[in-house]
Amino acid sequence: MEKLVEGLELVEEVNRLVENLQESLELFERGKDDKAIAKINSVEEGIEDLTVGELPERAEIEEKLSDALGNLEWVTDNADRVKGKKVD
């Protein structure tokens, strides 16, 4: 039962990181680059802190974490493109 609780806590952490990544994209769209980059750095640190080996459905979680890191890289690389964009 304890392992199940730990697994659920780790899944919740992954979900929180994904939500933070989505929020960072929204911040970029609103022109709040500094806040977005700070949130991205926080997400990246959170991903690095996760112990992937302890997560249930390891392959699926590893794939999602890899996708999240790829998205982080894309957002960082394309921040200038979003900067000039106005949101109504």
Backbone torsions as a table, in degrees:
resi	resn	phi	psi	omega
1	MET	NA	-38.4	179.8
2	GLU	-63.0	-40.4	178.2
3	LYS	-62.2	-39.6	179.3
4	LEU	-62.6	-44.5	179.3
5	VAL	-62.6	-43.7	178.3
6	GLU	-61.8	-42.5	178.9
7	GLY	-62.2	-42.9	178.8
8	LEU	-64.7	-38.7	177.8
9	GLU	-63.7	-39.5	178.7
10	LEU	-67.7	-39.4	177.4
11	VAL	-64.2	-40.5	176.9
12	GLU	-61.0	-39.1	178.4
13	GLU	-63.8	-42.6	177.5
14	VAL	-61.7	-44.0	178.5
15	ASN	-61.2	-40.4	178.7
16	ARG	-63.2	-40.6	179.4
17	LEU	-64.9	-40.2	178.2
18	VAL	-64.6	-42.4	177.8
19	GLU	-61.7	-41.2	178.2
20	ASN	-64.2	-36.8	177.1
21	LEU	-63.7	-43.8	177.9
22	GLN	-62.1	-40.7	178.4
23	GLU	-63.7	-36.7	179.5
24	SER	-65.0	-37.8	177.0
25	LEU	-63.0	-41.1	178.3
26	GLU	-64.4	-38.8	178.2
27	LEU	-63.6	-41.4	176.4
28	PHE	-60.2	-43.0	-179.3
29	GLU	-63.1	-30.0	179.5
30	ARG	-88.8	1.9	178.0
31	GLY	82.9	13.8	180.0
32	LYS	-98.1	67.3	-172.4
33	ASP	-61.9	-43.5	-177.1
34	ASP	-61.4	-43.7	178.4
35	LYS	-65.8	-39.4	-179.9
36	ALA	-63.9	-44.5	-179.7
37	ILE	-65.6	-39.4	177.1
38	ALA	-61.5	-41.5	179.5
39	LYS	-67.2	-39.3	177.9
40	ILE	-63.0	-43.4	178.3
41	ASN	-61.3	-39.1	177.3
42	SER	-63.7	-42.5	178.6
43	VAL	-63.4	-44.2	-179.1
44	GLU	-61.6	-42.9	177.2
45	GLU	-63.2	-40.8	179.0
46	GLY	-62.9	-39.9	178.4
47	ILE	-64.7	-43.0	-179.8
48	GLU	-65.2	-31.2	-178.6
49	ASP	-75.8	-21.8	-178.8
50	LEU	-66.3	141.6	174.1
51	THR	-97.4	94.6	-173.3
52	VAL	-59.8	-34.5	-177.9
53	GLY	-61.5	-21.9	-178.5
54	GLU	-92.0	-8.3	-177.0
55	LEU	-78.2	142.2	174.1
56	PRO	-68.2	154.2	179.8
57	GLU	51.5	56.1	-172.2
58	ARG	-50.1	-48.1	-176.3
59	ALA	-60.0	-43.2	-179.5
60	GLU	-65.8	-43.4	-179.9
61	ILE	-65.8	-42.7	178.4
62	GLU	-59.6	-40.3	179.1
63	GLU	-63.8	-43.5	180.0
64	LYS	-66.2	-40.0	177.7
65	LEU	-64.7	-40.2	177.7
66	SER	-62.8	-43.4	177.3
67	ASP	-61.6	-42.2	-180.0
68	ALA	-62.9	-42.7	177.4
69	LEU	-63.9	-39.2	176.5
70	GLY	-61.9	-41.3	177.5
71	ASN	-64.6	-39.5	177.5
72	LEU	-60.5	-44.8	179.1
73	GLU	-61.9	-43.1	-179.9
74	TRP	-62.2	-45.7	-178.8
75	VAL	-62.0	-44.0	179.5
76	THR	-62.9	-44.8	-179.0
77	ASP	-67.3	-28.6	-174.8
78	ASN	-108.3	16.0	-177.9
79	ALA	-59.0	-37.8	-179.2
80	ASP	-64.7	-35.6	178.9
81	ARG	-64.6	-37.8	-177.7
82	VAL	-76.5	-30.5	-177.7
83	LYS	-53.2	-45.9	-176.2
84	GLY	-78.8	-8.0	-176.2
85	LYS	-82.7	131.1	176.5
86	LYS	-97.5	140.2	178.2
87	VAL	-111.1	130.6	179.4
88	ASP	-80.5	NA	NA
